Amino acid sequence: MDDVAQCPHPNLFNEQVRAVASIQIIVTCVVSLGLQIIFIVVIGSIYMSSFIAFEILTISLTIHRFIYTLLPFVAPKLLSAAILKGFLTILFIFISIFFAIQITPVMGVLFCPVSMMRIYVDGPGQKILEW
């Protein structure tokens, strides 16, 4: 036990190294927190856009099946590959625009990263959501 008490402790952190390490850790934490908030806001906007996409695709599938049930011989001509590509392009553009609007406070819906919930504020396009 006496040998351990006499063993000198190495001075790993002097004052200058400790200050530099502290600044590096603080900067890393602040940058990490900022990036996490940005990612959470983006994911929250995608989350809300996915509900709209799900509803549009569900209604589209219902219409597609309805046409194939009523008109089985004419349906392949009505619902061609070009129509499908056009529909998917329009859907992608709509979801992208909805996503862009949800990221900004235009519609009055903001994603709060602290509570991971959507909050509703007064926005210029809020009347569109209220119809």
Backbone as JSON, one array per atom type, in Angstrom:
{
  "sequence": "MDDVAQCPHPNLFNEQVRAVASIQIIVTCVVSLGLQIIFIVVIGSIYMSSFIAFEILTISLTIHRFIYTLLPFVAPKLLSAAILKGFLTILFIFISIFFAIQITPVMGVLFCPVSMMRIYVDGPGQKILEW",
  "N": [[0.81, -1.19, 0.0], [2.02, 1.19, 0.61], [3.65, 1.65, -1.57], [1.88, 2.37, -3.57], [0.89, 4.78, -2.63], [3.13, 6.39, -2.8], [3.59, 6.56, -5.48], [3.82, 8.74, -8.17], [1.24, 10.66, -9.68], [0.51, 10.83, -13.1], [0.57, 13.87, -14.91], [-1.82, 14.38, -16.84], [-3.6, 16.23, -17.9], [-2.86, 19.38, -18.28], [-3.34, 22.89, -17.61], [-3.68, 24.28, -20.06], [-4.18, 22.24, -21.98], [-6.48, 21.16, -20.89], [-8.26, 23.32, -21.18], [-8.39, 23.56, -23.99], [-9.42, 21.02, -24.65], [-11.9, 21.19, -23.37], [-13.13, 23.28, -24.81], [-13.25, 22.08, -27.34], [-15.02, 19.94, -26.82], [-17.34, 21.34, -26.08], [-17.9, 22.78, -28.46], [-18.31, 20.61, -30.21], [-20.6, 19.46, -29.03], [-22.49, 21.56, -29.33], [-22.6, 21.89, -32.15], [-23.46, 19.32, -32.84], [-25.98, 19.25, -31.58], [-27.29, 21.29, -33.0], [-27.34, 20.15, -35.61], [-28.89, 17.87, -35.08], [-31.36, 19.02, -34.44], [-32.04, 20.16, -36.9], [-32.25, 17.8, -38.47], [-34.36, 16.51, -37.11], [-36.48, 18.27, -37.55], [-36.74, 18.07, -40.34], [-37.38, 15.34, -40.58], [-39.79, 15.36, -39.19], [-41.37, 16.89, -40.92], [-41.41, 15.24, -43.17], [-42.79, 13.16, -42.03], [-45.38, 14.22, -41.69], [-46.06, 14.7, -44.36], [-46.18, 12.13, -45.33], [-48.62, 11.11, -44.46], [-50.5, 12.38, -46.13], [-49.65, 11.39, -48.6], [-50.18, 8.67, -48.23], [-52.98, 8.63, -48.07], [-53.69, 9.62, -50.64], [-52.58, 7.61, -52.28], [-54.06, 5.38, -51.4], [-56.69, 6.04, -52.18], [-56.22, 6.2, -54.92], [-55.51, 3.54, -55.53], [-57.94, 2.3, -54.98], [-59.57, 3.44, -56.98], [-58.22, 2.45, -59.23], [-58.57, -0.35, -58.95], [-61.33, -0.43, -59.11], [-61.81, 0.44, -61.75], [-60.56, -1.67, -63.17], [-62.23, -3.73, -62.37], [-64.79, -3.03, -63.35], [-64.34, -2.51, -66.09], [-62.75, -4.72, -67.53], [-61.5, -5.34, -70.0], [-60.98, -2.96, -71.3], [-59.52, -1.52, -69.52], [-56.6, -1.92, -69.48], [-55.88, -0.28, -71.62], [-56.8, 2.2, -70.83], [-55.4, 2.66, -68.45], [-52.47, 2.99, -68.9], [-48.84, 2.53, -69.1], [-47.69, 5.03, -69.43], [-49.6, 6.73, -68.31], [-49.48, 5.87, -65.67], [-46.8, 6.57, -65.0], [-46.99, 9.35, -65.3], [-48.9, 9.94, -63.32], [-47.52, 9.11, -60.99], [-45.38, 10.89, -61.11], [-46.68, 13.37, -60.81], [-47.72, 12.94, -58.24], [-45.31, 12.71, -56.78], [-44.26, 15.29, -57.14], [-46.27, 16.81, -55.87], [-46.08, 15.85, -53.2], [-43.47, 16.63, -52.65], [-43.69, 19.43, -52.79], [-45.53, 19.82, -50.72], [-43.99, 18.91, -48.6], [-41.94, 20.84, -48.63], [-43.42, 23.1, -47.98], [-44.26, 22.41, -45.42], [-41.89, 22.45, -44.01], [-41.3, 25.1, -43.76], [-42.72, 27.93, -41.96], [-45.11, 28.58, -43.3], [-47.65, 27.33, -43.56], [-48.52, 27.31, -40.98], [-48.0, 25.19, -39.36], [-45.74, 23.82, -37.28], [-42.95, 21.78, -36.52], [-42.02, 20.77, -33.44], [-38.96, 20.23, -32.11], [-38.27, 19.7, -29.49], [-40.44, 18.6, -28.04], [-41.18, 16.72, -29.89], [-43.53, 16.97, -31.36], [-46.2, 18.29, -33.41], [-46.88, 21.72, -33.62], [-49.34, 24.26, -33.77], [-49.48, 27.33, -35.28], [-50.21, 30.78, -36.11], [-50.26, 31.15, -39.5], [-49.6, 32.34, -42.86], [-50.76, 30.65, -44.78], [-52.63, 29.16, -43.43], [-55.39, 28.96, -43.65], [-55.85, 27.25, -45.76], [-55.39, 24.72, -44.72], [-57.5, 24.52, -42.97], [-59.9, 24.1, -44.3]],
  "CA": [[0.0, 0.0, 0.0], [2.89, 2.36, 0.66], [4.18, 1.89, -2.91], [0.85, 3.07, -4.34], [0.8, 6.15, -2.12], [4.3, 7.14, -3.21], [3.63, 6.63, -6.95], [3.31, 10.04, -8.62], [0.2, 10.61, -10.72], [0.93, 11.6, -14.28], [-0.21, 15.09, -15.16], [-2.31, 14.22, -18.2], [-4.26, 17.45, -18.36], [-2.45, 20.64, -17.68], [-4.39, 23.91, -17.76], [-3.9, 24.62, -21.47], [-4.81, 21.09, -22.64], [-7.84, 21.06, -20.35], [-9.07, 24.38, -21.79], [-8.61, 23.21, -25.4], [-10.33, 19.88, -24.68], [-13.23, 21.67, -22.99], [-13.68, 24.03, -25.94], [-13.58, 21.11, -28.39], [-16.22, 19.21, -26.42], [-18.49, 22.26, -26.15], [-18.2, 23.03, -29.88], [-18.88, 19.38, -30.75], [-21.97, 19.32, -28.52], [-23.36, 22.59, -29.93], [-22.79, 21.54, -33.56], [-24.27, 18.1, -32.88], [-27.35, 19.61, -31.23], [-27.85, 22.02, -34.14], [-27.63, 19.21, -36.69], [-30.0, 17.02, -34.67], [-32.6, 19.79, -34.55], [-32.36, 20.24, -38.33], [-32.71, 16.48, -38.92], [-35.66, 16.22, -36.52], [-37.48, 19.09, -38.25], [-36.93, 17.47, -41.66], [-38.1, 14.08, -40.4], [-41.17, 15.7, -38.82], [-42.09, 17.32, -42.13], [-41.65, 14.04, -43.98], [-43.81, 12.4, -41.31], [-46.69, 14.77, -42.0], [-46.3, 14.5, -45.79], [-46.48, 10.72, -45.6], [-50.05, 10.88, -44.27], [-51.17, 12.82, -47.34], [-49.29, 10.43, -49.65], [-50.89, 7.42, -47.97], [-54.4, 8.81, -48.45], [-53.78, 9.72, -52.1], [-52.32, 6.29, -52.86], [-55.18, 4.5, -51.08], [-57.8, 6.4, -53.07], [-55.8, 5.82, -56.28], [-55.62, 2.09, -55.65], [-59.37, 1.98, -55.04], [-60.04, 3.79, -58.33], [-57.58, 1.51, -60.15], [-59.26, -1.65, -58.85], [-62.71, -0.22, -59.58], [-61.77, 0.46, -63.22], [-60.26, -3.02, -63.64], [-63.38, -4.59, -62.12], [-65.9, -2.67, -64.24], [-63.94, -2.56, -67.5], [-61.52, -5.52, -67.54], [-60.85, -5.39, -71.31], [-60.6, -1.61, -71.71], [-58.66, -0.94, -68.47], [-55.17, -1.79, -69.84], [-55.68, 0.86, -72.53], [-57.04, 3.42, -70.05], [-54.36, 2.81, -67.43], [-51.21, 2.56, -69.53], [-47.61, 2.85, -68.35], [-47.48, 6.48, -69.48], [-50.5, 7.34, -67.32], [-48.92, 5.55, -64.35], [-45.62, 7.42, -64.78], [-47.47, 10.72, -65.11], [-49.54, 10.02, -62.0], [-46.48, 9.05, -59.95], [-44.62, 12.15, -61.17], [-47.52, 14.4, -60.18], [-47.75, 12.64, -56.81], [-44.0, 13.06, -56.22], [-44.17, 16.76, -57.12], [-47.18, 17.28, -54.84], [-45.51, 15.53, -51.88], [-42.28, 17.48, -52.47], [-44.16, 20.79, -52.48], [-46.12, 19.77, -49.38], [-42.86, 18.79, -47.68], [-41.27, 22.15, -48.57], [-44.29, 24.03, -47.26], [-44.29, 22.03, -44.01], [-40.62, 22.81, -43.37], [-41.38, 26.53, -43.47], [-43.92, 28.23, -41.17], [-46.15, 29.16, -44.15], [-48.96, 26.72, -43.3], [-48.89, 27.44, -39.58], [-47.71, 23.94, -38.66], [-44.32, 23.7, -37.01], [-42.56, 20.59, -35.79], [-41.23, 21.18, -32.28], [-38.03, 19.14, -31.84], [-38.15, 19.42, -28.06], [-41.51, 17.69, -27.64], [-41.42, 15.8, -31.0], [-44.94, 17.11, -31.74], [-46.51, 19.43, -34.27], [-47.6, 22.81, -32.97], [-50.06, 25.06, -34.75], [-49.35, 28.77, -35.07], [-50.84, 31.54, -37.2], [-49.43, 31.25, -40.69], [-50.34, 32.92, -43.98], [-51.51, 29.64, -45.52], [-53.35, 28.31, -42.49], [-56.78, 28.77, -44.09], [-55.89, 26.1, -46.67], [-55.5, 23.51, -43.9], [-58.74, 24.51, -42.18], [-61.1, 23.8, -45.07]],
  "C": [[0.86, 1.26, 0.0], [3.46, 2.69, -0.72], [3.18, 2.67, -3.76], [0.76, 4.51, -3.9], [1.98, 6.99, -2.58], [4.39, 7.31, -4.73], [3.07, 7.97, -7.41], [2.25, 9.85, -9.72], [0.67, 11.41, -11.92], [0.01, 12.79, -14.51], [-0.68, 15.04, -16.63], [-2.9, 15.51, -18.74], [-3.68, 18.64, -17.61], [-3.51, 21.68, -18.03], [-4.7, 24.2, -19.23], [-4.61, 23.48, -22.2], [-6.24, 20.93, -22.16], [-8.75, 22.1, -20.99], [-9.38, 24.05, -23.25], [-9.59, 22.04, -25.5], [-11.75, 20.3, -24.32], [-13.89, 22.43, -24.13], [-14.08, 23.08, -27.07], [-14.87, 20.35, -28.06], [-17.45, 20.1, -26.51], [-18.88, 22.53, -27.59], [-18.83, 21.79, -30.51], [-20.32, 19.2, -30.29], [-22.92, 20.32, -29.18], [-23.64, 22.26, -31.4], [-23.68, 20.31, -33.69], [-25.73, 18.41, -32.57], [-28.02, 20.36, -32.38], [-28.21, 21.1, -35.29], [-28.8, 18.3, -36.33], [-31.32, 17.75, -34.79], [-33.01, 19.91, -36.02], [-32.9, 18.9, -38.83], [-34.09, 16.16, -38.36], [-36.75, 17.02, -37.2], [-37.77, 18.51, -39.63], [-37.72, 16.17, -41.54], [-39.54, 14.34, -40.0], [-41.98, 16.16, -40.01], [-42.37, 16.15, -43.05], [-42.76, 13.21, -43.34], [-45.2, 12.91, -41.65], [-47.03, 14.58, -43.48], [-46.68, 13.06, -46.1], [-47.95, 10.4, -45.37], [-50.84, 11.25, -45.52], [-50.9, 11.83, -48.47], [-50.04, 9.12, -49.46], [-52.36, 7.52, -48.39], [-54.56, 8.88, -49.97], [-53.56, 8.36, -52.74], [-53.44, 5.3, -52.56], [-56.37, 4.78, -51.99], [-57.46, 6.0, -54.51], [-55.91, 4.32, -56.51], [-57.07, 1.65, -55.74], [-59.93, 2.29, -56.43], [-59.48, 2.82, -59.36], [-58.3, 0.16, -60.13], [-60.7, -1.55, -59.36], [-62.76, -0.23, -61.11], [-61.5, -0.93, -63.76], [-61.42, -3.98, -63.39], [-64.51, -4.3, -63.09], [-65.55, -2.86, -65.72], [-62.66, -3.39, -67.65], [-60.79, -5.52, -68.88], [-60.36, -4.02, -71.77], [-59.58, -1.0, -70.73], [-57.18, -0.88, -68.84], [-54.89, -0.64, -70.8], [-55.86, 2.18, -71.77], [-55.89, 3.71, -69.08], [-53.03, 2.28, -67.97], [-50.01, 2.94, -68.65], [-47.34, 4.36, -68.34], [-48.35, 7.2, -68.45], [-49.97, 7.08, -65.91], [-47.71, 6.43, -64.05], [-46.02, 8.88, -64.55], [-48.09, 10.91, -63.74], [-48.49, 10.01, -60.89], [-45.62, 10.31, -59.94], [-45.39, 13.28, -60.5], [-47.58, 14.2, -58.67], [-46.43, 13.03, -56.14], [-43.84, 14.58, -56.12], [-45.05, 17.33, -56.01], [-46.6, 17.05, -53.44], [-44.27, 16.39, -51.62], [-42.67, 18.91, -52.12], [-44.75, 20.84, -51.07], [-45.03, 19.69, -48.32], [-42.16, 20.13, -47.52], [-42.11, 23.16, -47.8], [-44.3, 23.71, -45.77], [-42.99, 22.37, -43.29], [-40.6, 24.28, -43.0], [-42.64, 26.81, -42.66], [-45.08, 28.81, -41.98], [-47.53, 28.63, -43.78], [-49.38, 26.82, -41.84], [-48.7, 26.16, -38.79], [-46.2, 23.86, -38.51], [-44.06, 22.42, -36.25], [-41.62, 21.01, -34.68], [-40.27, 20.04, -31.93], [-37.92, 18.78, -30.36], [-39.19, 18.4, -27.62], [-41.83, 16.64, -28.7], [-42.89, 15.81, -31.41], [-45.08, 18.28, -32.69], [-47.25, 20.47, -33.44], [-48.2, 23.68, -34.06], [-49.97, 26.53, -34.36], [-50.08, 29.47, -36.22], [-49.86, 31.68, -38.35], [-50.24, 31.8, -41.84], [-51.17, 31.9, -44.75], [-52.35, 28.73, -44.65], [-54.78, 28.04, -42.93], [-56.91, 27.58, -45.03], [-56.05, 24.81, -45.87], [-56.83, 23.41, -43.17], [-59.98, 24.17, -42.99], [-61.47, 22.38, -44.83]]
}
